[in-house]
């Protein structure tokens, strides 16, 4: 092996390495290409960040009231899905999703080992803060309800007609009253009949 030139400007400084054999370990098996590629995948330092941005970007929409013919058609589709629920078809559902304004509250922990005087003074402060919070809440009025329409493709588990809920395999439940539309390839059988 030749001596490596110490001159940084030398373009041919490492030419002798080009002809060397690739090292293969005798102790460790070679990592599959897919795993090697995964090492260099982008790192998500802030987990849940994209979900929170998507959630914040949703604009509130007013609820659309269905006409009688639209609601009858939707009811027929739900009844047809109930008949074919054992097939667990994948359905595209557009529904109204309500989300209450998130209110973060401080939790006061009671610790019996603290001195009674300190504990009672803390309790008084907490009670005072709770009273102030309730006064502010009353001044603001009811919690703001934000709703928007969401379209998702999910696999049907069953339809609970008694409680008027569609239940999916991922345990999501959607009420009939929130539905705007339901679509599936199962309806091709219905249209053929």
N, C-alpha and C positions, 0 to 999 in steps of 0.2 A: 504494500500500500504506500502510495506516495505521500509526501508531507504536504499538508494543506497550507496554501499561501496565506500569509497574514495580511496581505494587501486587500482591503475592502473593495477596491475598485476592480479587482481581478474578476472577470466574467467567468472564467473557467476554474474557479476556486474549488468547486465540488464535483467536477466532471467524473472523477473516479467512482463516485457513489452511484452514478447512473447504471453502471454495469453490475452492481452488487445484487445478490439474490435477496428476495423478500424473506424476512425472518418469519418462521412459523414455530410457535411455542410447542414444546413436547409435553408440557404439563396442563395447558389450558386449550380447550377446543376453540375453534374460530367462531366469533360472534356472527350470527346471520346478518345479511345486509339490511334487512328491515329494521333490526334492532340498532344497528350502527347508525342508520339514518335517523332513528328516533332520538338519538342523543343530541342531535343538532336541531331538533324541532324547536320552535319558539317556546320560551318559558313563560307561563302565565303567572306572574308574581302576584297579581291581584285576582284571586279566585272570586268569581261572582261579579266582577266588575262589568263584563259585557252584559250580563243579565240585568244588572241594575241600570245600565245605560238604556237598554232596550225598554225596560219598564218605565223609565222616566220619559222616553221619547213617545210613548203612547199618548195620543191626544184623546181627551174625553169626548165621547160621542153621545148624542141623545138616543134613547131606546126607540127602535122602530116598531110601531104597532102594526101587526099583520092584519090584512083584511080578512073577511070571513072565508073567502075562497082560498086564500093562502094558508090560513090556519087549518082548514079542512084537508087541503093537500098535504100539509105537514103531518097532520094526525094520521092520514092514510099511510104515509111513508113510515111513520113510527110503528103503526100496527103491523105493516109488512115486515119490518125489521124484527119485531117481537116474534113473528112466526118463524123467521130464519135465524134467530139469535144463537141457536145451537151450532151453527156453522161458523160463528165468530168472524163475521166479515169485517174488513177494514172500511170505515166510513169517514167521509169528510164532513165535519160539523162546523157550522158557523154559529157562534153563540155570544150572548152578551155577558161580559165578565165584570162584576162589581168588585171594587176594591176600596175599602175604607181608608181614610187618611191615617197614616201610621203615627201613633202617639207613643213616645218613649217615656216610660215612667221610671223614677228611681225606686229601687227596692230597699226598704229599711229592714235590716236584720236585727233581731233582738238577741242579745247575748246576756245570759243570766250572770255571767262572771263579772260584768262591769259593775261599777259602784252604782247604788240606787239613785243618788243625787244626779250623777252624770246621765244616767239612763232616763230619768224623768225629764230633765231639761232637754235631752235629745228628742224625746217623745213629744214634748210641747212644741219644739221647733218643727218637727215633722207634721204634726197636726195643723200647725199654722200654715205650712207650705201646702198641705192638701186642701185646706180651706181656700187659700188664694188661687190654687189651680182650678178648683171647682167654680169659683167666681169668674175666672177668666174664661173657662169653658162655656159657662152660661151666657157670658157676654158675646162670645163668638157664635153661639147658636149650636145647632146640631152639627155633628161631624160631617165634613164634606164627603159626599159619595161620588167616586169617580168610576165611570164605566166606559168600556170600549168593546168593540166586536173583535173576536179572535176566531181564526179559522185553523183547525187542526185536523190531521188524519190520525185516527186511532182505531184500535181493534176492539170491537164490541164484545163485552162479556155477557151482559144480560140487560133486559129492560124491566124495571120495577114499575108496573102500571099503577099499583096501589099508591106509591109515594110520588109517582110521575117523575121518575129519574132514569136517565140512561147511565149505565155503569160500564166502564171500559176496563180492559185487562190491566192497565197501569193504575187502577183504583180511582181514577178520576170520575167524578159524578157531575152530570149536568142536568139541571131541571128542564122539563119540557117548556116551561114558561120563558126560559132564557134562549131557546132555540130560534134561530132565524131560518136556517136551511140545513138539510141533511141530504147527502148524496153518497151513492155507493154503486159498485158494479152489480150488486145484487138486484138493483132496480131494473136492470136489463131483462131479467127473467119476468118481472112483473109487467113490463111493457110488452113483452112477447106474448103474454097470456091474453 
